[in-house]
Amino acid sequence: MKLFKKNQIIIYVIVLMLMTAGYLNYTTNTENQISVETSLEMESSDDMKLADIGDATLVNSDDVVSENSNHVIEEKANTKEVEEMTDLTQNISNSDTSSEEEEKKEETKTVSTANTNDYFVKSKLERDTMYSQMLETYEKVLNSANSLETQRQSATQEIQKINETKNSIMICENLIRTKGFENNIVFVNGDSISVVIGIEEMKQEEVAQVQNIIAREMKAEIENIHIATK
């Protein structure tokens, strides 16, 4: 009877030990599983973070590259625009300067032409006035009762000579004008004849043409014909 109870106690102890071992094993497996799952979740989370960081870095890198590219393009565009504006301003400035220079040249040319025209108009007027006064003087001598016959004859000759000179001058000036010299004037002082041409420079053949006209129409010697330009 005592032996049976002793064996029964031993059995109870073994069963209790098995139950404890099973419980401990269960608990350990559960904790390991939880630990493994937690570790996996952490690794997965870290991977996601790394992926997110990588993606974010990549995106930011592209944005920086894109932003830099846009900035460079914008700077180039601005630089090109400034250069174009500078060129345009320079062209406008050059154009304005050129226009001003052309206007000044035209004004100078106009003033010079006006002065030249004034000279010929004034000179012809003075010359014709002189001839008119000379004619008037000789006509007074011719018509005066106190004049001697010799004086009248001399006055008549001088009046004829002046009229012939005036007529020859008019013919010469018209012929010279047909040679392309619009402004010209002829002065007669005895045997010496002076011709002024409204041009800066004359060619030798042009000088010869004017000399031939004067020599033919006024019966003058070539050496007595003096040509000047103005």
C-alpha positions as a Markdown table, in Angstrom:
| # | Residue | x | y | z |
|---|---|---|---|---|
| 1 | Met | 0.0 | 0.0 | 0.0 |
| 2 | Lys | 2.8 | 2.4 | 0.9 |
| 3 | Leu | 4.7 | 1.4 | -2.3 |
| 4 | Phe | 1.6 | 2.2 | -4.4 |
| 5 | Lys | 1.4 | 5.7 | -2.9 |
| 6 | Lys | 5.1 | 6.3 | -3.4 |
| 7 | Asn | 4.8 | 5.4 | -7.0 |
| 8 | Gln | 1.7 | 7.5 | -7.4 |
| 9 | Ile | 3.6 | 10.5 | -6.1 |
| 10 | Ile | 6.5 | 10.0 | -8.4 |
| 11 | Ile | 4.0 | 9.8 | -11.4 |
| 12 | Tyr | 2.4 | 13.1 | -10.2 |
| 13 | Val | 5.9 | 14.8 | -10.0 |
| 14 | Ile | 6.8 | 13.5 | -13.5 |
| 15 | Val | 3.5 | 14.8 | -15.0 |
| 16 | Leu | 4.0 | 18.1 | -13.3 |
| 17 | Met | 7.5 | 18.4 | -14.6 |
| 18 | Leu | 6.3 | 17.5 | -18.1 |
| 19 | Met | 3.6 | 20.1 | -17.9 |
| 20 | Thr | 6.0 | 22.7 | -16.7 |
| 21 | Ala | 8.5 | 21.8 | -19.4 |
| 22 | Gly | 5.7 | 22.1 | -22.0 |
| 23 | Tyr | 4.6 | 25.4 | -20.7 |
| 24 | Leu | 8.1 | 26.7 | -20.7 |
| 25 | Asn | 8.6 | 25.5 | -24.2 |
| 26 | Tyr | 5.4 | 27.1 | -25.4 |
| 27 | Thr | 6.3 | 30.3 | -23.8 |
| 28 | Thr | 9.8 | 30.3 | -25.3 |
| 29 | Asn | 8.5 | 29.6 | -28.8 |
| 30 | Thr | 5.9 | 32.3 | -28.5 |
| 31 | Glu | 8.5 | 34.9 | -27.4 |
| 32 | Asn | 10.9 | 33.8 | -30.2 |
| 33 | Gln | 8.1 | 34.1 | -32.8 |
| 34 | Ile | 7.1 | 37.5 | -31.5 |
| 35 | Ser | 10.8 | 38.5 | -31.5 |
| 36 | Val | 11.3 | 37.2 | -35.0 |
| 37 | Glu | 8.1 | 39.0 | -36.2 |
| 38 | Thr | 9.2 | 42.1 | -34.5 |
| 39 | Ser | 12.6 | 41.9 | -36.0 |
| 40 | Leu | 11.1 | 41.2 | -39.4 |
| 41 | Glu | 8.8 | 44.2 | -39.0 |
| 42 | Met | 11.7 | 46.4 | -37.9 |
| 43 | Glu | 13.8 | 45.3 | -40.9 |
| 44 | Ser | 10.9 | 45.8 | -43.2 |
| 45 | Ser | 10.3 | 49.2 | -41.7 |
| 46 | Asp | 14.0 | 50.1 | -42.0 |
| 47 | Asp | 14.0 | 48.9 | -45.6 |
| 48 | Met | 10.9 | 51.1 | -46.3 |
| 49 | Lys | 12.7 | 54.0 | -44.6 |
| 50 | Leu | 15.8 | 53.4 | -46.6 |
| 51 | Ala | 13.7 | 53.0 | -49.8 |
| 52 | Asp | 11.9 | 56.2 | -48.9 |
| 53 | Ile | 15.1 | 58.0 | -48.2 |
| 54 | Gly | 16.6 | 56.7 | -51.4 |
| 55 | Asp | 13.6 | 57.7 | -53.4 |
| 56 | Ala | 13.6 | 61.0 | -51.7 |
| 57 | Thr | 17.2 | 61.6 | -52.3 |
| 58 | Leu | 16.8 | 60.6 | -56.0 |
| 59 | Val | 13.8 | 62.8 | -56.4 |
| 60 | Asn | 15.6 | 65.7 | -54.7 |
| 61 | Ser | 18.7 | 65.1 | -56.9 |
| 62 | Asp | 16.5 | 65.3 | -60.0 |
| 63 | Asp | 14.9 | 68.4 | -58.6 |
| 64 | Val | 18.2 | 70.0 | -57.9 |
| 65 | Val | 19.5 | 69.0 | -61.4 |
| 66 | Ser | 16.3 | 70.3 | -63.0 |
| 67 | Glu | 16.4 | 73.4 | -60.9 |
| 68 | Asn | 20.0 | 74.0 | -61.8 |
| 69 | Ser | 19.3 | 73.4 | -65.4 |
| 70 | Asn | 16.4 | 75.7 | -65.4 |
| 71 | His | 18.5 | 78.3 | -63.6 |
| 72 | Val | 21.3 | 77.9 | -66.2 |
| 73 | Ile | 18.8 | 78.2 | -69.1 |
| 74 | Glu | 17.1 | 81.2 | -67.5 |
| 75 | Glu | 20.5 | 82.8 | -67.0 |
| 76 | Lys | 21.5 | 82.1 | -70.6 |
| 77 | Ala | 18.1 | 83.4 | -71.8 |
| 78 | Asn | 18.6 | 86.6 | -69.7 |
| 79 | Thr | 22.1 | 87.0 | -70.9 |
| 80 | Lys | 21.0 | 86.5 | -74.5 |
| 81 | Glu | 18.2 | 89.0 | -74.0 |
| 82 | Val | 20.6 | 91.5 | -72.5 |
| 83 | Glu | 23.0 | 91.0 | -75.4 |
| 84 | Glu | 20.2 | 91.4 | -77.9 |
| 85 | Met | 19.0 | 94.5 | -76.1 |
| 86 | Thr | 22.6 | 95.8 | -76.0 |
| 87 | Asp | 23.0 | 95.1 | -79.7 |
| 88 | Leu | 19.7 | 96.7 | -80.5 |
| 89 | Thr | 20.6 | 99.7 | -78.4 |
| 90 | Gln | 24.0 | 99.9 | -80.1 |
| 91 | Asn | 22.4 | 99.6 | -83.5 |
| 92 | Ile | 19.9 | 102.3 | -82.7 |
| 93 | Ser | 22.7 | 104.4 | -81.3 |
| 94 | Asn | 24.8 | 103.8 | -84.4 |
| 95 | Ser | 21.8 | 104.4 | -86.6 |
| 96 | Asp | 21.0 | 107.7 | -84.8 |
| 97 | Thr | 24.6 | 108.7 | -85.0 |
| 98 | Ser | 24.8 | 107.9 | -88.6 |
| 99 | Ser | 21.5 | 109.7 | -89.2 |
| 100 | Glu | 22.8 | 112.8 | -87.3 |
| 101 | Glu | 26.0 | 112.7 | -89.3 |
| 102 | Glu | 24.1 | 112.5 | -92.6 |
| 103 | Glu | 21.8 | 115.3 | -91.5 |
| 104 | Lys | 24.8 | 117.4 | -90.6 |
| 105 | Lys | 26.4 | 116.7 | -93.9 |
| 106 | Glu | 23.2 | 117.5 | -95.7 |
| 107 | Glu | 22.8 | 120.7 | -93.7 |
| 108 | Thr | 26.4 | 121.7 | -94.4 |
| 109 | Lys | 25.9 | 120.9 | -98.1 |
| 110 | Thr | 22.7 | 122.9 | -98.2 |
| 111 | Val | 24.3 | 125.8 | -96.5 |
| 112 | Ser | 27.3 | 125.6 | -98.8 |
| 113 | Thr | 25.1 | 125.4 | -101.8 |
| 114 | Ala | 23.0 | 128.3 | -100.6 |
| 115 | Asn | 26.2 | 130.4 | -99.9 |
| 116 | Thr | 27.5 | 129.6 | -103.4 |
| 117 | Asn | 24.2 | 130.5 | -105.0 |
| 118 | Asp | 24.1 | 133.7 | -103.0 |
| 119 | Tyr | 27.6 | 134.6 | -104.2 |
| 120 | Phe | 26.7 | 134.2 | -107.9 |
| 121 | Val | 23.4 | 136.0 | -107.6 |
| 122 | Lys | 25.0 | 138.9 | -105.7 |
| 123 | Ser | 28.0 | 139.1 | -108.0 |
| 124 | Lys | 25.9 | 139.2 | -111.1 |
| 125 | Leu | 23.7 | 141.8 | -109.6 |
| 126 | Glu | 26.7 | 144.0 | -108.8 |
| 127 | Arg | 28.2 | 143.4 | -112.2 |
| 128 | Asp | 25.0 | 144.3 | -114.0 |
| 129 | Thr | 24.5 | 147.3 | -111.8 |
| 130 | Met | 28.0 | 148.6 | -112.7 |
| 131 | Tyr | 27.2 | 148.2 | -116.4 |
| 132 | Ser | 23.9 | 150.0 | -115.9 |
| 133 | Gln | 25.6 | 152.9 | -114.2 |
| 134 | Met | 28.3 | 153.1 | -116.9 |
| 135 | Leu | 25.6 | 153.2 | -119.6 |
| 136 | Glu | 23.7 | 155.8 | -117.7 |
| 137 | Thr | 26.8 | 158.0 | -117.5 |
| 138 | Tyr | 27.6 | 157.7 | -121.2 |
| 139 | Glu | 24.0 | 158.4 | -122.1 |
| 140 | Lys | 24.1 | 161.6 | -120.1 |
| 141 | Val | 27.2 | 162.7 | -122.0 |
| 142 | Leu | 25.5 | 161.7 | -125.3 |
| 143 | Asn | 22.4 | 163.7 | -124.5 |
| 144 | Ser | 24.0 | 166.7 | -122.9 |
| 145 | Ala | 23.9 | 169.9 | -125.0 |
| 146 | Asn | 27.3 | 170.9 | -123.5 |
| 147 | Ser | 29.0 | 167.8 | -124.7 |
| 148 | Leu | 31.5 | 168.1 | -127.6 |
| 149 | Glu | 31.1 | 166.0 | -130.7 |
| 150 | Thr | 34.2 | 164.0 | -129.8 |
| 151 | Gln | 32.7 | 163.3 | -126.4 |
| 152 | Arg | 29.4 | 162.1 | -128.0 |
| 153 | Gln | 31.3 | 159.9 | -130.4 |
| 154 | Ser | 33.4 | 158.4 | -127.5 |
| 155 | Ala | 30.2 | 157.9 | -125.4 |
| 156 | Thr | 28.5 | 156.2 | -128.3 |
| 157 | Gln | 31.4 | 153.8 | -128.8 |
| 158 | Glu | 31.6 | 152.9 | -125.1 |
| 159 | Ile | 27.8 | 152.3 | -125.0 |
| 160 | Gln | 28.1 | 149.9 | -127.9 |
| 161 | Lys | 31.1 | 148.2 | -126.4 |
| 162 | Ile | 29.3 | 147.7 | -123.1 |
| 163 | Asn | 26.3 | 146.3 | -124.8 |
| 164 | Glu | 28.4 | 143.9 | -126.8 |
| 165 | Thr | 30.3 | 142.8 | -123.7 |
| 166 | Lys | 27.0 | 142.2 | -121.8 |
| 167 | Asn | 25.7 | 140.2 | -124.7 |
| 168 | Ser | 28.9 | 138.2 | -125.0 |
| 169 | Ile | 28.9 | 137.5 | -121.3 |
| 170 | Met | 25.3 | 136.3 | -121.4 |
| 171 | Ile | 26.1 | 133.9 | -124.3 |
| 172 | Cys | 29.3 | 132.6 | -122.6 |
| 173 | Glu | 27.5 | 131.9 | -119.3 |
| 174 | Asn | 24.7 | 130.1 | -121.1 |
| 175 | Leu | 27.1 | 127.9 | -123.0 |
| 176 | Ile | 29.1 | 127.1 | -119.9 |
| 177 | Arg | 25.9 | 126.2 | -118.2 |
| 178 | Thr | 25.2 | 123.6 | -120.9 |
| 179 | Lys | 28.5 | 121.9 | -120.0 |
| 180 | Gly | 27.0 | 121.1 | -116.6 |
| 181 | Phe | 28.2 | 124.2 | -114.6 |
| 182 | Glu | 25.0 | 125.8 | -113.5 |
| 183 | Asn | 26.6 | 128.4 | -111.4 |
| 184 | Asn | 29.1 | 130.4 | -113.3 |
| 185 | Ile | 30.0 | 134.1 | -113.8 |
| 186 | Val | 32.2 | 136.0 | -116.2 |
| 187 | Phe | 34.0 | 139.2 | -115.4 |
| 188 | Val | 35.6 | 141.4 | -118.1 |
| 189 | Asn | 38.3 | 143.9 | -117.2 |
| 190 | Gly | 39.8 | 145.2 | -120.4 |
| 191 | Asp | 41.6 | 142.3 | -122.2 |
| 192 | Ser | 41.6 | 140.1 | -119.0 |
| 193 | Ile | 38.6 | 137.8 | -118.5 |
| 194 | Ser | 37.9 | 135.9 | -115.3 |
| 195 | Val | 35.5 | 133.0 | -115.0 |
| 196 | Val | 34.3 | 131.6 | -111.7 |
| 197 | Ile | 32.7 | 128.1 | -111.7 |
| 198 | Gly | 30.6 | 126.9 | -108.9 |
| 199 | Ile | 32.3 | 123.6 | -108.3 |
| 200 | Glu | 35.1 | 122.3 | -106.0 |
| 201 | Glu | 37.4 | 121.0 | -108.7 |
| 202 | Met | 37.6 | 120.9 | -112.4 |
| 203 | Lys | 39.2 | 118.4 | -114.8 |
| 204 | Gln | 41.7 | 119.7 | -117.3 |
| 205 | Glu | 39.4 | 118.9 | -120.2 |
| 206 | Glu | 36.6 | 120.9 | -118.5 |
| 207 | Val | 38.9 | 123.9 | -118.1 |
| 208 | Ala | 39.8 | 123.6 | -121.8 |
| 209 | Gln | 36.1 | 123.6 | -122.7 |
| 210 | Val | 35.4 | 126.8 | -120.8 |
| 211 | Gln | 38.5 | 128.5 | -122.2 |
| 212 | Asn | 37.4 | 127.7 | -125.8 |
| 213 | Ile | 34.0 | 129.1 | -125.2 |
| 214 | Ile | 35.4 | 132.4 | -123.8 |
| 215 | Ala | 38.0 | 132.6 | -126.5 |
| 216 | Arg | 35.5 | 132.1 | -129.3 |
| 217 | Glu | 32.7 | 134.3 | -128.1 |
| 218 | Met | 34.7 | 137.1 | -126.7 |
| 219 | Lys | 37.7 | 137.1 | -129.1 |
| 220 | Ala | 40.1 | 136.6 | -126.2 |
| 221 | Glu | 43.5 | 135.1 | -126.0 |
| 222 | Ile | 43.9 | 131.9 | -124.0 |
| 223 | Glu | 46.6 | 133.4 | -121.8 |
| 224 | Asn | 44.2 | 136.2 | -120.8 |
| 225 | Ile | 41.4 | 133.8 | -119.6 |
| 226 | His | 41.6 | 133.0 | -115.9 |
| 227 | Ile | 39.3 | 130.3 | -114.5 |
| 228 | Ala | 38.7 | 129.8 | -110.8 |
| 229 | Thr | 36.4 | 127.4 | -108.8 |
| 230 | Lys | 34.2 | 128.2 | -105.8 |
